[in-house]
Amino acid sequence: MTADNGSRPASGEPGNSDDDSDETDKSPARGGGSTGYRPFPRRTINQALRVPLALREHNGGNEWATREVAKALGVGATSANFFYLTAASRDYGFTVGTRDSATIKLTDLGRQAVYWRSDEEESRARLDGFLRIESFRRVLEHFGGNALPEYRFLENTLHQTFGLEPAFHQEFLEIFNKNCRSLGIGAEYVLGETVEGSGSASARPTERGSITVAEPKKTSEDAPICFVIMPFREREDRHEIGFFDEVLTNLFTPAAVEAGFKVKTARRLGSDVIQATIVNDLLEADLVLADLTEHNPNVLFELTMFNCEGYQRVQGRGRAWRGSPPGGRAGTASAAAAS
């Protein structure tokens, strides 16, 4: 499947008068210079899942009038942001219909993603949605994971091999990398069974239970390790989907990398069972950064194990803001306290 999310805008978008706090798309491509085809959604898996979750939580999972969906999401019914959210949800295969349809309804995959019976079923549905985007799947298969080369070497490959216009490169890489982090896709991925209905091979992680999120620019084998322990997913309604991914991406990782640490965390795919490999990586870390938001049982257990060894740790607790948080951009998560 290919995505047509935002490359062929409907009338009135994106430059309409309805303003949303997380509306950031004001041009066809970041940096301008192209009005061509964008073969990927303009929103991440986590952001797109807001649409099927709204159907589940506010309308019992039934087909719903589009304006009511917008109201449940807290966005303008004619806004560009609503268009990109609904188009992304459609492209990932979770829903049928967009901002410009009369109604929006769940697909079978969407039901699996929001009415899951196990963590494995939920994770599989999210992964299947990611792999339905042909450009994401091809890049993942080509590099065998998300360990992409430096942009100066990657630029030609994206253009020549995958036909992605240069004007879309940075946006593509941002969404691809955020999806990979959310899904637990690391540097080493192998192909597995076929994704139902897509005719493509799914990705399965290697046996390692943790992944490297980022490294200092001047890295070496002796770089100290900062292991981040935090919830895999949001359980409380006050935290929107993607809250913990934003904390990891925009708060913890930049701070740790700037301090010279290689950042690792547990793989975010599959069950919440704590694997032995995660425990080993945790105990071998030079510093552990723990997010105590929601008092997640696994986080508390892992932190207790680390405390028993008497090592250094930093504990933090997050708070979500709607709108623009102090010192941050709209839609991001910021830490409220650390000790």
C-alpha positions in Angstrom: 0.0 0.0 0.0 1.1 3.5 -0.7 0.1 6.6 1.2 -1.4 9.8 -0.3 -1.4 11.6 3.0 -1.2 15.3 2.3 0.3 15.1 -1.1 -3.0 15.6 -2.8 -4.9 17.9 -0.4 -8.6 18.3 -0.5 -10.1 21.7 -0.9 -9.6 24.1 2.0 -6.5 22.4 3.4 -3.9 22.8 4.8 -4.2 26.5 4.9 -7.6 26.9 6.4 -8.7 29.1 9.3 -9.3 26.4 11.8 -6.2 26.4 14.1 -5.2 23.4 16.3 -2.4 23.4 18.9 -0.5 20.7 17.1 -1.0 21.9 13.6 2.5 22.4 12.1 2.1 21.5 8.4 1.9 24.8 6.5 3.5 23.7 3.2 3.5 20.7 0.9 7.0 19.7 2.2 9.3 20.9 4.9 11.7 23.3 3.3 9.3 23.7 0.3 10.3 23.1 -3.3 7.9 20.3 -4.1 4.3 19.6 -4.6 4.8 16.0 -5.7 3.6 12.7 -4.3 4.4 12.0 -0.7 4.3 8.2 -0.3 4.0 8.1 3.5 1.6 9.5 6.2 2.3 12.8 7.8 1.5 11.5 11.2 3.1 8.6 13.2 1.4 5.4 14.2 0.9 6.7 17.7 -0.8 9.9 16.5 -2.9 8.0 13.9 -4.2 5.7 16.6 -6.0 8.6 18.2 -8.7 8.2 15.6 -9.7 4.5 16.2 -9.3 5.1 19.9 -11.8 7.9 19.7 -14.3 5.6 18.0 -13.7 3.0 20.7 -13.9 5.3 23.7 -16.7 7.6 22.6 -18.9 5.6 20.3 -18.5 2.0 21.2 -16.3 1.2 18.2 -19.2 2.0 15.8 -19.2 4.0 12.6 -19.4 7.7 13.5 -20.1 11.0 11.9 -16.9 12.7 11.0 -17.7 15.9 12.8 -18.3 13.9 16.0 -14.9 12.2 15.6 -13.3 15.6 15.3 -15.1 16.8 18.4 -13.9 13.8 20.4 -10.3 14.4 19.3 -10.6 18.1 20.2 -9.6 19.4 16.8 -11.4 21.5 14.2 -13.6 19.5 11.9 -12.3 21.3 8.8 -8.7 21.7 10.0 -5.6 20.4 8.3 -4.6 18.6 11.4 -7.8 16.6 11.4 -7.2 15.7 7.7 -3.7 14.5 8.4 -4.8 12.4 11.4 -7.6 10.7 9.6 -5.6 10.2 6.4 -2.8 8.6 8.4 -5.2 6.3 10.2 -6.6 5.3 6.8 -3.2 4.7 5.3 -2.0 2.6 8.2 -5.2 0.5 7.7 -6.9 1.4 11.0 -10.0 3.2 9.7 -12.0 4.0 6.6 -12.8 7.6 5.8 -11.1 10.9 6.3 -12.0 14.5 7.2 -13.8 14.8 3.9 -16.0 11.7 4.4 -19.4 11.7 6.0 -18.4 9.0 8.5 -15.4 7.2 9.8 -15.3 3.5 10.8 -12.9 0.9 12.1 -11.3 -1.7 9.9 -10.5 -5.2 11.2 -7.0 -4.2 11.8 -8.2 -1.1 13.6 -10.3 -3.2 15.9 -7.3 -5.4 16.6 -5.3 -2.4 17.5 -7.7 -0.9 20.0 -9.7 -4.0 21.2 -6.6 -6.1 21.7 -6.8 -9.2 24.0 -3.1 -9.3 24.7 0.0 -7.0 24.4 1.3 -9.2 21.6 -2.0 -8.7 19.6 -1.8 -5.0 20.0 1.9 -4.8 19.1 1.3 -7.0 16.0 -1.6 -4.8 14.8 0.6 -1.7 15.1 3.5 -3.3 13.3 1.2 -4.5 10.5 -0.1 -1.0 10.1 3.5 0.3 9.8 4.4 -2.3 7.2 1.4 -1.4 5.1 3.2 1.8 4.1 5.3 0.6 1.2 8.0 3.2 1.6 8.5 2.4 5.3 8.6 -1.3 4.6 11.1 -1.1 1.7 13.5 1.1 3.7 13.3 -1.3 6.6 13.9 -4.3 4.4 16.7 -2.6 2.5 18.7 -1.7 5.6 17.7 -4.7 7.7 16.5 -2.5 10.5 16.5 1.2 11.4 20.3 1.7 11.5 20.4 4.2 8.6 23.7 5.6 7.3 24.5 9.3 7.6 22.2 11.5 5.6 25.0 12.5 3.1 25.2 8.8 2.1 21.5 8.1 2.5 20.2 11.0 0.4 20.9 9.4 -3.0 19.5 6.0 -1.9 16.2 7.6 -0.8 15.9 9.4 -4.1 17.4 6.9 -6.6 16.3 3.6 -5.0 13.0 4.5 -3.3 11.9 7.4 -5.5 11.5 9.8 -2.6 11.8 13.5 -3.6 14.5 15.3 -1.6 12.0 17.8 -0.3 10.3 15.0 1.7 13.5 13.4 3.1 13.7 15.0 6.5 10.0 14.5 7.1 10.1 10.9 6.0 13.1 10.2 8.3 11.5 11.8 11.3 8.3 9.8 11.0 10.1 6.6 10.1 12.4 6.9 13.1 9.6 7.8 15.5 7.6 4.8 14.3 10.6 2.5 14.7 11.3 3.7 18.3 7.6 3.3 19.2 7.5 -0.3 17.7 10.8 -1.4 19.1 12.4 -1.8 15.7 16.2 -1.6 16.3 19.3 -1.8 14.2 18.9 -5.6 13.6 15.7 -6.9 12.2 14.9 -10.1 10.3 12.0 -10.8 8.0 9.3 -13.1 9.3 5.9 -14.3 8.2 3.6 -12.5 5.7 1.3 -9.7 7.0 -2.3 -10.7 6.3 -3.7 -8.8 3.3 -0.6 -6.9 2.5 1.4 -9.5 0.6 4.6 -8.3 2.3 6.9 -9.9 4.9 6.6 -8.7 8.4 9.6 -7.8 10.6 10.6 -9.7 13.6 13.2 -8.6 16.2 16.3 -10.4 16.9 16.7 -12.0 20.3 18.1 -9.0 22.1 15.7 -7.5 24.5 16.9 -3.9 24.4 17.8 -1.4 21.7 20.3 1.5 21.3 18.3 4.7 20.9 21.1 7.1 20.2 24.9 7.6 20.6 27.1 10.6 21.1 28.5 12.1 17.8 32.0 11.3 18.9 31.2 7.8 20.0 33.5 5.0 21.0 33.3 1.5 22.4 34.1 2.9 25.8 31.1 5.4 25.8 29.2 5.1 29.1 25.7 3.5 28.9 22.5 5.3 30.0 19.7 2.8 30.3 16.2 4.3 30.3 13.4 2.4 32.0 9.9 3.7 31.3 6.4 2.4 30.5 6.0 0.9 27.0 2.6 2.5 26.5 0.2 4.9 28.1 -2.4 3.4 30.4 -4.0 6.5 32.0 -6.4 8.7 30.0 -4.6 11.9 31.1 -1.6 10.8 28.9 -2.3 10.8 25.2 -0.8 8.1 23.0 2.8 8.9 22.2 3.4 10.7 25.5 6.2 8.4 26.6 7.7 8.3 23.1 7.9 12.1 23.2 9.6 12.0 26.6 12.2 9.5 25.4 12.8 11.3 22.1 12.7 15.0 23.1 13.7 15.0 26.7 15.7 12.0 28.0 17.7 11.1 24.9 19.0 14.6 24.0 20.1 15.3 27.6 21.9 11.9 27.9 23.6 12.2 24.5 24.8 15.7 25.3 26.3 14.3 28.5 28.3 11.8 26.5 26.1 8.7 27.1 25.0 6.0 24.7 21.2 5.6 25.3 19.6 2.2 25.5 16.1 1.1 26.4 13.9 -2.0 26.4 12.5 -3.1 23.1 8.9 -1.8 22.7 7.4 -4.7 20.9 5.8 -7.8 22.2 4.7 -8.5 25.8 5.6 -6.6 28.9 7.5 -9.6 30.2 10.9 -8.5 31.5 13.5 -10.6 29.6 16.8 -11.7 31.0 18.7 -9.7 28.3 17.0 -6.5 29.5 18.0 -7.3 33.1 21.6 -7.8 32.0 21.7 -4.6 30.1 20.1 -2.8 33.0 22.7 -4.0 35.5 25.6 -3.3 33.2 24.6 0.3 32.6 26.6 3.1 34.0 23.5 5.2 34.7 19.8 4.3 34.8 17.2 6.9 34.0 13.8 5.9 35.4 10.4 7.4 34.4 8.1 6.9 37.3 5.0 8.3 35.6 1.9 6.2 36.1 3.9 4.1 38.7 4.3 1.3 36.1 5.0 -2.1 37.9 7.8 -3.1 35.5 9.6 0.2 35.9 9.3 -0.1 39.7 10.6 -3.6 39.6 13.5 -2.8 37.3 14.4 0.2 39.4 14.4 -1.8 42.6 16.8 -4.4 41.0 19.1 -1.6 40.1 18.9 0.1 43.5 19.9 -3.2 45.1 23.2 -3.0 43.3 23.8 0.5 44.7 24.4 2.1 41.3 23.7 5.6 40.1 20.2 6.4 38.9 18.0 9.4 38.0 14.3 9.3 38.7 11.8 11.4 36.9 8.0 11.9 36.8 6.2 13.4 33.9 3.2 15.7 33.5 1.2 16.2 30.3 0.2 19.6 29.1 -2.5 20.2 26.6 -1.6 23.0 24.3 1.9 24.5 24.7 3.8 23.2 27.7 6.3 25.5 29.5 9.5 25.5 27.4 8.2 23.0 24.9 6.3 22.8 21.6 2.7 21.9 21.5 1.9 18.2 21.8 5.2 17.2 23.5 5.7 15.9 27.0 8.0 17.6 29.6 9.4 16.4 32.8 7.8 17.9 35.9 10.4 16.7 38.5 13.6 14.7 38.8 15.6 13.6 41.7 
